[in-house]
Structures are given as C-alpha cells and as structure tokens.
Amino acid sequence: MGLAYNVYLNSAEIYGCKNCKAHLSNHEDIISRNFRGQHGKAYLFGSVVNVTEGEASERNMTTGRHVVRDISCRQCKETVGWKYDKAYEASEKYKEGKFILEAELLCKVT
C-alpha cells in the first residue's frame, strides 16, 4: 500500500478537520450551505481531500432515500461527513458524487 501523504491546499480560505487541522476543502468548493447534519449546520462541497470513504449504505434522509458513505479524516480517522453515491429522486441527482462536511467538525485553517 505505501505511505499516504496529505494534500495541502493553497487558498485564501481552507476548511480543515477540527481535531487535527488536516486540510479538507477550499471555500470556493462549497456548492451549498443549506444542509443539516447530525451536529447541525453542514455544507455541500464539490470536492474534498485527505479523507477515506467508508462502506456504502442506503439511508432515509430529510430529502429522500440516498446511498451514502461516511467520510473520515485520513490523518486522525474522525468522521467529518458523508459522500452521496446515489439519489433516487430526480430532483436530488445533483448531489451524486458530492460531499457533506459538518460545520461543527471543521475549522478554518490559516
């Protein structure tokens, strides 16, 4: 397998893991701020780095049924959100392949 190296982002505003400060995404990658997670406010991101994906599972969410997988910080293993693999509702298809990061589990990295 080899060593896993963290990706370091170069942006004016970077979101990182609250636990270990590993870079997770750029502010510019936020698609929507109108989401809720287990811990409250959450953001939909187009791309994230330094995460590992868990097993896919089907979940009933407020916007319908989705196939999602939890994502964890690659450095400290803390769960930071989830990835949408599949949406069954046509109006929710835009979420497929996108990521939710929960605001309570993030910090701004300078």
Chimera marker file (.cmm) of the C-alpha trace (Angstrom):
<marker_set name="trace">
<marker id="1" x="0.000" y="0.000" z="0.000" r="1" g="1" b="0" radius="0.5"/>
<marker id="2" x="2.722" y="2.539" z="0.855" r="1" g="1" b="0" radius="0.5"/>
<marker id="3" x="2.618" y="5.806" z="2.698" r="1" g="1" b="0" radius="0.5"/>
<marker id="4" x="-0.364" y="8.145" z="2.421" r="1" g="1" b="0" radius="0.5"/>
<marker id="5" x="0.660" y="11.768" z="2.121" r="1" g="1" b="0" radius="0.5"/>
<marker id="6" x="-1.691" y="14.622" z="2.967" r="1" g="1" b="0" radius="0.5"/>
<marker id="7" x="-2.671" y="17.080" z="0.260" r="1" g="1" b="0" radius="0.5"/>
<marker id="8" x="-2.086" y="20.703" z="1.262" r="1" g="1" b="0" radius="0.5"/>
<marker id="9" x="-4.449" y="23.223" z="-0.283" r="1" g="1" b="0" radius="0.5"/>
<marker id="10" x="-3.424" y="26.715" z="-1.341" r="1" g="1" b="0" radius="0.5"/>
<marker id="11" x="-6.396" y="29.041" z="-0.937" r="1" g="1" b="0" radius="0.5"/>
<marker id="12" x="-7.423" y="32.161" z="0.965" r="1" g="1" b="0" radius="0.5"/>
<marker id="13" x="-9.933" y="30.127" z="2.996" r="1" g="1" b="0" radius="0.5"/>
<marker id="14" x="-9.338" y="26.459" z="3.778" r="1" g="1" b="0" radius="0.5"/>
<marker id="15" x="-11.582" y="24.156" z="5.821" r="1" g="1" b="0" radius="0.5"/>
<marker id="16" x="-9.801" y="21.553" z="7.909" r="1" g="1" b="0" radius="0.5"/>
<marker id="17" x="-10.520" y="18.811" z="10.403" r="1" g="1" b="0" radius="0.5"/>
<marker id="18" x="-11.326" y="20.381" z="13.776" r="1" g="1" b="0" radius="0.5"/>
<marker id="19" x="-9.468" y="17.568" z="15.534" r="1" g="1" b="0" radius="0.5"/>
<marker id="20" x="-6.107" y="17.580" z="13.711" r="1" g="1" b="0" radius="0.5"/>
<marker id="21" x="-6.249" y="20.579" z="11.295" r="1" g="1" b="0" radius="0.5"/>
<marker id="22" x="-5.671" y="18.425" z="8.172" r="1" g="1" b="0" radius="0.5"/>
<marker id="23" x="-6.848" y="20.268" z="5.048" r="1" g="1" b="0" radius="0.5"/>
<marker id="24" x="-10.210" y="19.020" z="3.747" r="1" g="1" b="0" radius="0.5"/>
<marker id="25" x="-11.505" y="21.552" z="1.204" r="1" g="1" b="0" radius="0.5"/>
<marker id="26" x="-11.385" y="25.091" z="-0.174" r="1" g="1" b="0" radius="0.5"/>
<marker id="27" x="-14.073" y="27.680" z="0.498" r="1" g="1" b="0" radius="0.5"/>
<marker id="28" x="-14.512" y="28.001" z="-3.292" r="1" g="1" b="0" radius="0.5"/>
<marker id="29" x="-15.641" y="24.352" z="-3.476" r="1" g="1" b="0" radius="0.5"/>
<marker id="30" x="-18.813" y="24.993" z="-1.438" r="1" g="1" b="0" radius="0.5"/>
<marker id="31" x="-21.865" y="24.331" z="-3.604" r="1" g="1" b="0" radius="0.5"/>
<marker id="32" x="-24.487" y="24.971" z="-0.901" r="1" g="1" b="0" radius="0.5"/>
<marker id="33" x="-24.658" y="25.966" z="2.752" r="1" g="1" b="0" radius="0.5"/>
<marker id="34" x="-28.276" y="24.890" z="3.089" r="1" g="1" b="0" radius="0.5"/>
<marker id="35" x="-27.704" y="21.450" z="4.640" r="1" g="1" b="0" radius="0.5"/>
<marker id="36" x="-28.070" y="19.849" z="8.084" r="1" g="1" b="0" radius="0.5"/>
<marker id="37" x="-26.038" y="17.017" z="9.537" r="1" g="1" b="0" radius="0.5"/>
<marker id="38" x="-26.085" y="15.107" z="12.814" r="1" g="1" b="0" radius="0.5"/>
<marker id="39" x="-24.288" y="18.009" z="14.514" r="1" g="1" b="0" radius="0.5"/>
<marker id="40" x="-26.244" y="20.871" z="12.947" r="1" g="1" b="0" radius="0.5"/>
<marker id="41" x="-25.168" y="23.068" z="10.038" r="1" g="1" b="0" radius="0.5"/>
<marker id="42" x="-23.396" y="21.363" z="7.128" r="1" g="1" b="0" radius="0.5"/>
<marker id="43" x="-22.049" y="22.336" z="3.701" r="1" g="1" b="0" radius="0.5"/>
<marker id="44" x="-22.207" y="20.581" z="0.334" r="1" g="1" b="0" radius="0.5"/>
<marker id="45" x="-18.763" y="20.522" z="-1.318" r="1" g="1" b="0" radius="0.5"/>
<marker id="46" x="-17.851" y="19.578" z="-4.876" r="1" g="1" b="0" radius="0.5"/>
<marker id="47" x="-14.511" y="18.094" z="-3.834" r="1" g="1" b="0" radius="0.5"/>
<marker id="48" x="-12.592" y="17.192" z="-0.695" r="1" g="1" b="0" radius="0.5"/>
<marker id="49" x="-9.085" y="15.893" z="0.042" r="1" g="1" b="0" radius="0.5"/>
<marker id="50" x="-7.439" y="13.857" z="2.806" r="1" g="1" b="0" radius="0.5"/>
<marker id="51" x="-10.489" y="11.691" z="3.541" r="1" g="1" b="0" radius="0.5"/>
<marker id="52" x="-11.175" y="7.973" z="3.500" r="1" g="1" b="0" radius="0.5"/>
<marker id="53" x="-14.555" y="6.644" z="2.447" r="1" g="1" b="0" radius="0.5"/>
<marker id="54" x="-16.481" y="4.023" z="4.397" r="1" g="1" b="0" radius="0.5"/>
<marker id="55" x="-18.869" y="1.375" z="3.091" r="1" g="1" b="0" radius="0.5"/>
<marker id="56" x="-21.890" y="2.499" z="1.089" r="1" g="1" b="0" radius="0.5"/>
<marker id="57" x="-25.273" y="2.247" z="2.807" r="1" g="1" b="0" radius="0.5"/>
<marker id="58" x="-28.806" y="3.260" z="1.991" r="1" g="1" b="0" radius="0.5"/>
<marker id="59" x="-30.242" y="5.948" z="4.286" r="1" g="1" b="0" radius="0.5"/>
<marker id="60" x="-33.555" y="7.739" z="4.529" r="1" g="1" b="0" radius="0.5"/>
<marker id="61" x="-32.777" y="11.436" z="4.841" r="1" g="1" b="0" radius="0.5"/>
<marker id="62" x="-34.959" y="14.532" z="5.006" r="1" g="1" b="0" radius="0.5"/>
<marker id="63" x="-34.780" y="14.888" z="1.204" r="1" g="1" b="0" radius="0.5"/>
<marker id="64" x="-35.497" y="11.224" z="0.433" r="1" g="1" b="0" radius="0.5"/>
<marker id="65" x="-33.623" y="7.964" z="0.119" r="1" g="1" b="0" radius="0.5"/>
<marker id="66" x="-29.921" y="8.080" z="-0.774" r="1" g="1" b="0" radius="0.5"/>
<marker id="67" x="-26.937" y="5.749" z="-0.989" r="1" g="1" b="0" radius="0.5"/>
<marker id="68" x="-24.202" y="7.428" z="1.044" r="1" g="1" b="0" radius="0.5"/>
<marker id="69" x="-20.883" y="6.585" z="2.678" r="1" g="1" b="0" radius="0.5"/>
<marker id="70" x="-19.311" y="8.223" z="5.712" r="1" g="1" b="0" radius="0.5"/>
<marker id="71" x="-16.066" y="10.079" z="5.124" r="1" g="1" b="0" radius="0.5"/>
<marker id="72" x="-13.338" y="10.307" z="7.750" r="1" g="1" b="0" radius="0.5"/>
<marker id="73" x="-10.238" y="12.442" z="8.097" r="1" g="1" b="0" radius="0.5"/>
<marker id="74" x="-7.343" y="10.395" z="6.715" r="1" g="1" b="0" radius="0.5"/>
<marker id="75" x="-4.979" y="11.720" z="9.387" r="1" g="1" b="0" radius="0.5"/>
<marker id="76" x="-6.929" y="11.284" z="12.665" r="1" g="1" b="0" radius="0.5"/>
<marker id="77" x="-9.786" y="8.984" z="11.469" r="1" g="1" b="0" radius="0.5"/>
<marker id="78" x="-12.504" y="11.330" z="12.828" r="1" g="1" b="0" radius="0.5"/>
<marker id="79" x="-15.782" y="11.170" z="10.861" r="1" g="1" b="0" radius="0.5"/>
<marker id="80" x="-16.270" y="14.576" z="9.218" r="1" g="1" b="0" radius="0.5"/>
<marker id="81" x="-19.303" y="13.999" z="6.975" r="1" g="1" b="0" radius="0.5"/>
<marker id="82" x="-20.516" y="11.812" z="4.122" r="1" g="1" b="0" radius="0.5"/>
<marker id="83" x="-20.463" y="11.352" z="0.354" r="1" g="1" b="0" radius="0.5"/>
<marker id="84" x="-23.564" y="10.947" z="-1.799" r="1" g="1" b="0" radius="0.5"/>
<marker id="85" x="-23.211" y="7.956" z="-4.133" r="1" g="1" b="0" radius="0.5"/>
<marker id="86" x="-26.784" y="7.793" z="-5.415" r="1" g="1" b="0" radius="0.5"/>
<marker id="87" x="-30.013" y="9.748" z="-5.116" r="1" g="1" b="0" radius="0.5"/>
<marker id="88" x="-33.296" y="8.098" z="-6.053" r="1" g="1" b="0" radius="0.5"/>
<marker id="89" x="-35.293" y="11.308" z="-6.503" r="1" g="1" b="0" radius="0.5"/>
<marker id="90" x="-34.675" y="13.115" z="-9.811" r="1" g="1" b="0" radius="0.5"/>
<marker id="91" x="-34.547" y="16.486" z="-8.021" r="1" g="1" b="0" radius="0.5"/>
<marker id="92" x="-31.721" y="15.226" z="-5.774" r="1" g="1" b="0" radius="0.5"/>
<marker id="93" x="-29.431" y="13.807" z="-8.502" r="1" g="1" b="0" radius="0.5"/>
<marker id="94" x="-27.186" y="16.908" z="-8.353" r="1" g="1" b="0" radius="0.5"/>
<marker id="95" x="-25.813" y="15.582" z="-5.026" r="1" g="1" b="0" radius="0.5"/>
<marker id="96" x="-24.340" y="12.424" z="-6.545" r="1" g="1" b="0" radius="0.5"/>
<marker id="97" x="-20.558" y="12.342" z="-6.167" r="1" g="1" b="0" radius="0.5"/>
<marker id="98" x="-20.635" y="15.389" z="-3.842" r="1" g="1" b="0" radius="0.5"/>
<marker id="99" x="-19.598" y="15.620" z="-0.186" r="1" g="1" b="0" radius="0.5"/>
<marker id="100" x="-21.164" y="16.920" z="3.011" r="1" g="1" b="0" radius="0.5"/>
<marker id="101" x="-18.837" y="18.324" z="5.677" r="1" g="1" b="0" radius="0.5"/>
<marker id="102" x="-20.415" y="19.179" z="9.014" r="1" g="1" b="0" radius="0.5"/>
<marker id="103" x="-19.576" y="22.692" z="10.252" r="1" g="1" b="0" radius="0.5"/>
<marker id="104" x="-19.200" y="21.527" z="13.864" r="1" g="1" b="0" radius="0.5"/>
<marker id="105" x="-16.425" y="19.122" z="12.807" r="1" g="1" b="0" radius="0.5"/>
<marker id="106" x="-14.489" y="21.726" z="10.768" r="1" g="1" b="0" radius="0.5"/>
<marker id="107" x="-12.123" y="24.586" z="11.467" r="1" g="1" b="0" radius="0.5"/>
<marker id="108" x="-10.721" y="27.311" z="9.263" r="1" g="1" b="0" radius="0.5"/>
<marker id="109" x="-7.033" y="26.701" z="8.602" r="1" g="1" b="0" radius="0.5"/>
<marker id="110" x="-4.759" y="29.677" z="8.017" r="1" g="1" b="0" radius="0.5"/>
<link id1="1" id2="2" r="1" g="1" b="0" radius="0.2"/>
<link id1="2" id2="3" r="1" g="1" b="0" radius="0.2"/>
<link id1="3" id2="4" r="1" g="1" b="0" radius="0.2"/>
<link id1="4" id2="5" r="1" g="1" b="0" radius="0.2"/>
<link id1="5" id2="6" r="1" g="1" b="0" radius="0.2"/>
<link id1="6" id2="7" r="1" g="1" b="0" radius="0.2"/>
<link id1="7" id2="8" r="1" g="1" b="0" radius="0.2"/>
<link id1="8" id2="9" r="1" g="1" b="0" radius="0.2"/>
<link id1="9" id2="10" r="1" g="1" b="0" radius="0.2"/>
<link id1="10" id2="11" r="1" g="1" b="0" radius="0.2"/>
<link id1="11" id2="12" r="1" g="1" b="0" radius="0.2"/>
<link id1="12" id2="13" r="1" g="1" b="0" radius="0.2"/>
<link id1="13" id2="14" r="1" g="1" b="0" radius="0.2"/>
<link id1="14" id2="15" r="1" g="1" b="0" radius="0.2"/>
<link id1="15" id2="16" r="1" g="1" b="0" radius="0.2"/>
<link id1="16" id2="17" r="1" g="1" b="0" radius="0.2"/>
<link id1="17" id2="18" r="1" g="1" b="0" radius="0.2"/>
<link id1="18" id2="19" r="1" g="1" b="0" radius="0.2"/>
<link id1="19" id2="20" r="1" g="1" b="0" radius="0.2"/>
<link id1="20" id2="21" r="1" g="1" b="0" radius="0.2"/>
<link id1="21" id2="22" r="1" g="1" b="0" radius="0.2"/>
<link id1="22" id2="23" r="1" g="1" b="0" radius="0.2"/>
<link id1="23" id2="24" r="1" g="1" b="0" radius="0.2"/>
<link id1="24" id2="25" r="1" g="1" b="0" radius="0.2"/>
<link id1="25" id2="26" r="1" g="1" b="0" radius="0.2"/>
<link id1="26" id2="27" r="1" g="1" b="0" radius="0.2"/>
<link id1="27" id2="28" r="1" g="1" b="0" radius="0.2"/>
<link id1="28" id2="29" r="1" g="1" b="0" radius="0.2"/>
<link id1="29" id2="30" r="1" g="1" b="0" radius="0.2"/>
<link id1="30" id2="31" r="1" g="1" b="0" radius="0.2"/>
<link id1="31" id2="32" r="1" g="1" b="0" radius="0.2"/>
<link id1="32" id2="33" r="1" g="1" b="0" radius="0.2"/>
<link id1="33" id2="34" r="1" g="1" b="0" radius="0.2"/>
<link id1="34" id2="35" r="1" g="1" b="0" radius="0.2"/>
<link id1="35" id2="36" r="1" g="1" b="0" radius="0.2"/>
<link id1="36" id2="37" r="1" g="1" b="0" radius="0.2"/>
<link id1="37" id2="38" r="1" g="1" b="0" radius="0.2"/>
<link id1="38" id2="39" r="1" g="1" b="0" radius="0.2"/>
<link id1="39" id2="40" r="1" g="1" b="0" radius="0.2"/>
<link id1="40" id2="41" r="1" g="1" b="0" radius="0.2"/>
<link id1="41" id2="42" r="1" g="1" b="0" radius="0.2"/>
<link id1="42" id2="43" r="1" g="1" b="0" radius="0.2"/>
<link id1="43" id2="44" r="1" g="1" b="0" radius="0.2"/>
<link id1="44" id2="45" r="1" g="1" b="0" radius="0.2"/>
<link id1="45" id2="46" r="1" g="1" b="0" radius="0.2"/>
<link id1="46" id2="47" r="1" g="1" b="0" radius="0.2"/>
<link id1="47" id2="48" r="1" g="1" b="0" radius="0.2"/>
<link id1="48" id2="49" r="1" g="1" b="0" radius="0.2"/>
<link id1="49" id2="50" r="1" g="1" b="0" radius="0.2"/>
<link id1="50" id2="51" r="1" g="1" b="0" radius="0.2"/>
<link id1="51" id2="52" r="1" g="1" b="0" radius="0.2"/>
<link id1="52" id2="53" r="1" g="1" b="0" radius="0.2"/>
<link id1="53" id2="54" r="1" g="1" b="0" radius="0.2"/>
<link id1="54" id2="55" r="1" g="1" b="0" radius="0.2"/>
<link id1="55" id2="56" r="1" g="1" b="0" radius="0.2"/>
<link id1="56" id2="57" r="1" g="1" b="0" radius="0.2"/>
<link id1="57" id2="58" r="1" g="1" b="0" radius="0.2"/>
<link id1="58" id2="59" r="1" g="1" b="0" radius="0.2"/>
<link id1="59" id2="60" r="1" g="1" b="0" radius="0.2"/>
<link id1="60" id2="61" r="1" g="1" b="0" radius="0.2"/>
<link id1="61" id2="62" r="1" g="1" b="0" radius="0.2"/>
<link id1="62" id2="63" r="1" g="1" b="0" radius="0.2"/>
<link id1="63" id2="64" r="1" g="1" b="0" radius="0.2"/>
<link id1="64" id2="65" r="1" g="1" b="0" radius="0.2"/>
<link id1="65" id2="66" r="1" g="1" b="0" radius="0.2"/>
<link id1="66" id2="67" r="1" g="1" b="0" radius="0.2"/>
<link id1="67" id2="68" r="1" g="1" b="0" radius="0.2"/>
<link id1="68" id2="69" r="1" g="1" b="0" radius="0.2"/>
<link id1="69" id2="70" r="1" g="1" b="0" radius="0.2"/>
<link id1="70" id2="71" r="1" g="1" b="0" radius="0.2"/>
<link id1="71" id2="72" r="1" g="1" b="0" radius="0.2"/>
<link id1="72" id2="73" r="1" g="1" b="0" radius="0.2"/>
<link id1="73" id2="74" r="1" g="1" b="0" radius="0.2"/>
<link id1="74" id2="75" r="1" g="1" b="0" radius="0.2"/>
<link id1="75" id2="76" r="1" g="1" b="0" radius="0.2"/>
<link id1="76" id2="77" r="1" g="1" b="0" radius="0.2"/>
<link id1="77" id2="78" r="1" g="1" b="0" radius="0.2"/>
<link id1="78" id2="79" r="1" g="1" b="0" radius="0.2"/>
<link id1="79" id2="80" r="1" g="1" b="0" radius="0.2"/>
<link id1="80" id2="81" r="1" g="1" b="0" radius="0.2"/>
<link id1="81" id2="82" r="1" g="1" b="0" radius="0.2"/>
<link id1="82" id2="83" r="1" g="1" b="0" radius="0.2"/>
<link id1="83" id2="84" r="1" g="1" b="0" radius="0.2"/>
<link id1="84" id2="85" r="1" g="1" b="0" radius="0.2"/>
<link id1="85" id2="86" r="1" g="1" b="0" radius="0.2"/>
<link id1="86" id2="87" r="1" g="1" b="0" radius="0.2"/>
<link id1="87" id2="88" r="1" g="1" b="0" radius="0.2"/>
<link id1="88" id2="89" r="1" g="1" b="0" radius="0.2"/>
<link id1="89" id2="90" r="1" g="1" b="0" radius="0.2"/>
<link id1="90" id2="91" r="1" g="1" b="0" radius="0.2"/>
<link id1="91" id2="92" r="1" g="1" b="0" radius="0.2"/>
<link id1="92" id2="93" r="1" g="1" b="0" radius="0.2"/>
<link id1="93" id2="94" r="1" g="1" b="0" radius="0.2"/>
<link id1="94" id2="95" r="1" g="1" b="0" radius="0.2"/>
<link id1="95" id2="96" r="1" g="1" b="0" radius="0.2"/>
<link id1="96" id2="97" r="1" g="1" b="0" radius="0.2"/>
<link id1="97" id2="98" r="1" g="1" b="0" radius="0.2"/>
<link id1="98" id2="99" r="1" g="1" b="0" radius="0.2"/>
<link id1="99" id2="100" r="1" g="1" b="0" radius="0.2"/>
<link id1="100" id2="101" r="1" g="1" b="0" radius="0.2"/>
<link id1="101" id2="102" r="1" g="1" b="0" radius="0.2"/>
<link id1="102" id2="103" r="1" g="1" b="0" radius="0.2"/>
<link id1="103" id2="104" r="1" g="1" b="0" radius="0.2"/>
<link id1="104" id2="105" r="1" g="1" b="0" radius="0.2"/>
<link id1="105" id2="106" r="1" g="1" b="0" radius="0.2"/>
<link id1="106" id2="107" r="1" g="1" b="0" radius="0.2"/>
<link id1="107" id2="108" r="1" g="1" b="0" radius="0.2"/>
<link id1="108" id2="109" r="1" g="1" b="0" radius="0.2"/>
<link id1="109" id2="110" r="1" g="1" b="0" radius="0.2"/>
</marker_set>
